[in-house]
Amino acid sequence: MSAQLNISRAELDTLLAEDAATDTPADVWAYMKRQLYKRYPEFINLRGQLMAVADALEEIWKEIPESLLGSLYTSMPRRVAAVIETEGWYTKY
């Protein structure tokens, strides 16, 4: 028996966008969300099975390019410095 999930695209966008102060996880989620909609356009309305979405996201997660992770890693000193400079307030990241 598979679980059914009726979730709107806006609700998924909210779930995928929730993030920590430096937004690095949000960058990865944004990449995954773009890949999800690109590879599985039928999920745009998200009137399907939860497991199908979960399986798709797991597949995308395993294929995150090292170049994306590397660029995020090398940007961390700038991101942390920006957070310190703004005393924890918003940054361009």
Secondary structure, 3 states (H helix, E strand, C coil): CCCEEECCHHHHHHHHHCCCCCCHHHHHHHHHHHHHHHHCHHHHCCEEEHHHHHHHHHHHHHCCCHHHHHHHHHHHHHHHHHHHHCCCCCCCC
